[in-house]
């Protein structure tokens, strides 16, 4: 599990993904920045702990998040060329914290059902 608090952390994590996924995560961060910032620059902006972007890396982490179904606000499927991103909103301190489960080659038979 990787947590993204800042733009600099995002830049490091983005290197692990294809361009399409990296661009998607950057847009997600910028949306949070626009919504939550108080005039500081994007390089100085830090997401509060309860609103960090969470990248789920292991099946166990995904299962643990799903088991907290009472806290789950939604789960969306974002389809890209060869990747499926499960975008999961989890209620955390009266806010919604975004979790991402990034699944390469979803076309090979992965199902969220």
C-alpha positions as CSV (number, residue, x, y, z in Angstrom):
1,X,0.0,0.0,0.0
2,X,1.3,3.4,-1.0
3,X,-0.1,6.7,0.3
4,X,0.2,9.9,-1.6
5,X,0.3,13.0,0.5
6,X,2.1,15.4,-1.8
7,X,2.8,16.2,-5.4
8,X,6.4,15.1,-5.0
9,X,5.3,11.7,-3.7
10,X,2.9,11.4,-6.6
11,X,5.8,12.0,-9.1
12,X,7.8,9.2,-7.6
13,X,4.8,6.7,-7.6
14,X,3.8,7.6,-11.2
15,X,7.1,6.2,-12.5
16,X,5.8,2.7,-11.6
17,X,2.9,2.9,-14.0
18,X,2.2,3.3,-17.7
19,X,1.6,6.9,-19.0
20,X,-2.1,6.5,-19.1
21,X,-2.4,5.4,-15.4
22,X,0.2,8.0,-14.4
23,X,-1.8,10.8,-16.1
24,X,-5.0,9.6,-14.5
25,X,-3.5,9.7,-11.0
26,X,-2.1,13.1,-11.6
27,X,-5.5,14.4,-12.6
28,X,-7.0,12.8,-9.5
29,X,-4.4,14.6,-7.3
30,X,-5.0,17.9,-9.1
31,X,-8.8,17.6,-8.5
32,X,-8.1,17.1,-4.8
33,X,-5.7,20.0,-4.8
34,X,-8.2,22.4,-6.5
35,X,-10.9,21.3,-4.0
36,X,-8.8,21.3,-0.8
37,X,-6.0,23.9,-1.2
38,X,-6.1,27.2,0.5
39,X,-4.1,29.2,-2.1
40,X,-0.7,27.4,-1.6
41,X,1.1,26.1,-4.7
42,X,0.8,22.5,-5.8
43,X,4.3,21.8,-4.6
44,X,3.6,23.0,-1.1
45,X,0.1,21.3,-0.9
46,X,-0.1,18.3,1.5
47,X,-3.2,16.1,1.7
48,X,-4.5,15.5,5.2
49,X,-3.9,11.9,6.5
50,X,-7.6,11.1,6.2
51,X,-7.7,12.2,2.5
52,X,-4.4,10.8,1.2
53,X,-4.7,8.9,-2.1
54,X,-4.1,5.2,-1.4
55,X,-2.7,2.8,-4.0
56,X,-3.5,-0.8,-3.1
57,X,-0.7,-3.1,-4.1
58,X,-1.7,-6.5,-2.8
59,X,-4.9,-8.6,-3.1
60,X,-5.0,-8.7,0.8
61,X,-5.1,-4.9,0.9
62,X,-8.0,-4.8,-1.6
63,X,-9.9,-7.5,0.3
64,X,-9.4,-5.6,3.6
65,X,-10.8,-2.4,2.1
66,X,-13.8,-4.3,0.6
67,X,-14.5,-5.9,4.0
68,X,-15.2,-2.4,5.4
69,X,-18.3,-2.2,3.3
70,X,-20.1,0.0,5.8
71,X,-17.5,2.6,5.2
72,X,-17.5,2.3,1.4
73,X,-19.3,5.1,-0.4
74,X,-18.7,3.7,-3.9
75,X,-16.6,1.6,-6.1
76,X,-16.2,2.7,-9.8
77,X,-14.5,0.8,-12.6
78,X,-12.2,3.0,-14.8
79,X,-11.3,1.2,-18.0
80,X,-8.1,2.1,-19.8
81,X,-6.4,0.5,-22.8
82,X,-5.0,-2.5,-20.9
83,X,-5.7,-1.5,-17.3
84,X,-8.7,-1.5,-15.0
85,X,-8.6,0.8,-12.1
86,X,-11.0,0.2,-9.2
87,X,-11.6,3.7,-7.7
88,X,-13.0,3.1,-4.2
89,X,-14.3,5.9,-2.0
90,X,-14.0,5.1,1.7
91,X,-15.7,7.2,4.4
92,X,-12.9,8.5,6.7
93,X,-13.6,11.2,9.3
94,X,-16.7,12.5,7.5
95,X,-14.7,12.8,4.2
96,X,-14.2,10.4,1.4
97,X,-10.7,8.9,1.0
98,X,-9.8,7.6,-2.5
99,X,-8.3,4.1,-2.9
100,X,-7.1,2.7,-6.2
101,X,-6.7,-0.9,-7.1
102,X,-4.8,-1.0,-10.4
103,X,-5.2,-4.2,-12.4
104,X,-3.2,-4.7,-15.5
105,X,-4.5,-6.8,-18.3
106,X,-8.1,-6.9,-17.0
107,X,-9.2,-8.2,-20.4
108,X,-7.8,-11.6,-19.5
109,X,-10.8,-12.4,-17.4
110,X,-10.8,-10.4,-14.2
111,X,-14.2,-9.7,-12.8
112,X,-15.3,-7.4,-10.0
113,X,-18.5,-9.4,-9.5
